[in-house]
Amino acid sequence: MALIGYVCIQWAVLETTFLHLIGAIELMLPEEAYIVFAGLDCRQRISKSLVLSRHHKFPNRLTNRIEQLRKDMDKADIFELRNTVVHGAHAASEQPHSTKIMMARYSGPKRFQDFSITDLRDIGENVARFALEAQLIFEDYGKTSRVKESTQHLAREFKAGNLGLWVKIKQHFRSRA
């Protein structure tokens, strides 16, 4: 159960980081970003970040990193694995130190799958690795030319939820538009 929690916590970090990245790109206060984009699932948040990075002509290194992260997550099948572990019905397994997970929406051999403790740990560590890369992308965004020298701490402050700073930044960019 602790490993399921670990997967959940790391996934929440990943999703929240992309929500904050979208908000920062759109120069929105965190509360605004939550209202507008919180309904998107993780895959949609990554796609939205990619579209916005292209629209705002981010440096290629950032756009390429977002694209590569999405490809790496698809290659690792992490979206499906996470959903199975978090949303599947867990039961005792015949395999030692394992759980049998049933996903009703799947058919055939995927409906019932055994996951060992090691499998669950590896899924959590993969999600944590993807979440870390998302955070590094977010921090790198704070260093782009789009963010002026006086607001280079934008990404860090957004992450910390410093609303006073966000009001000033938003006013600054709106006055220049």
Summary of the structure (lengths in Angstrom):
residues: 177
radius of gyration: 18.8
end to end distance: 50.3
largest distance: 64.7
contacts: 498
relative contact order: 0.15
helix: 70%
strand: 8%
